[in-house]
Amino acid sequence: MTPLAALQQTLAGEHAAVYVYGVLGGRVSSSAHPSLATRIRSAYITHRGRRDQLTAMVRTAGGQPVAAEVSYRLPNRARTPDDLEAAARVTERRCAAVYATTVAGTSRSERRWAIEALTDSSVRLLSFGGSPDPWPGADEL
């Protein structure tokens, strides 16, 4: 995979993450579940920022950034607090997987950036009740 293709794939993943967290944020009660609402809001802001960074990185690499889809399928029905946390875990696992691919397909500053994003997604996964993984994003290991 070329570095540009890796960045485009990761941008597509971030488009999906921003969408999912936007929906989750609309379904969580800030008064009934303030901690969950804060974690979802933080994830949304982080992924939106990463999406914007990736858009700039793709342009710098000479590409036309991949557009977001009209909508994305949610990981589950996302109705209860447990559903919301489970959806966030799936989203962070998926993000870790695309960042692991980006780490493998890039070098220098893009690779450092992807390693930081992979680490952040892995830590965020833990905050939503996920399990530690010695090789986050690389299920084959």
Secondary structure in CASP SS format (residue, H / E / C, confidence):
PFRMAT SS
TARGET T0000
AUTHOR 0000-0000-0000
METHOD secondary structure of the structure
MODEL  1
M C 1.00
T C 1.00
P H 1.00
L H 1.00
A H 1.00
A H 1.00
L H 1.00
Q H 1.00
Q H 1.00
T H 1.00
L H 1.00
A H 1.00
G H 1.00
E H 1.00
H H 1.00
A H 1.00
A H 1.00
V H 1.00
Y H 1.00
V H 1.00
Y H 1.00
G H 1.00
V H 1.00
L H 1.00
G H 1.00
G H 1.00
R H 1.00
V C 1.00
S C 1.00
S C 1.00
S C 1.00
A C 1.00
H C 1.00
P H 1.00
S H 1.00
L H 1.00
A H 1.00
T H 1.00
R H 1.00
I H 1.00
R H 1.00
S H 1.00
A H 1.00
Y H 1.00
I H 1.00
T H 1.00
H H 1.00
R H 1.00
G H 1.00
R H 1.00
R H 1.00
D H 1.00
Q H 1.00
L H 1.00
T H 1.00
A H 1.00
M H 1.00
V H 1.00
R H 1.00
T H 1.00
A C 1.00
G C 1.00
G C 1.00
Q C 1.00
P C 1.00
V C 1.00
A C 1.00
A C 1.00
E C 1.00
V C 1.00
S C 1.00
Y C 1.00
R C 1.00
L C 1.00
P C 1.00
N C 1.00
R C 1.00
A C 1.00
R C 1.00
T C 1.00
P H 1.00
D H 1.00
D H 1.00
L H 1.00
E H 1.00
A H 1.00
A H 1.00
A H 1.00
R H 1.00
V H 1.00
T H 1.00
E H 1.00
R H 1.00
R H 1.00
C H 1.00
A H 1.00
A H 1.00
V H 1.00
Y H 1.00
A H 1.00
T H 1.00
T H 1.00
V H 1.00
A H 1.00
G H 1.00
T C 1.00
S C 1.00
R H 1.00
S H 1.00
E H 1.00
R H 1.00
R H 1.00
W H 1.00
A H 1.00
I H 1.00
E H 1.00
A H 1.00
L H 1.00
T H 1.00
D H 1.00
S H 1.00
S H 1.00
V H 1.00
R H 1.00
L H 1.00
L H 1.00
S H 1.00
F C 1.00
G C 1.00
G C 1.00
S C 1.00
P C 1.00
D C 1.00
P C 1.00
W C 1.00
P C 1.00
G C 1.00
A C 1.00
D C 1.00
E C 1.00
L C 1.00
END
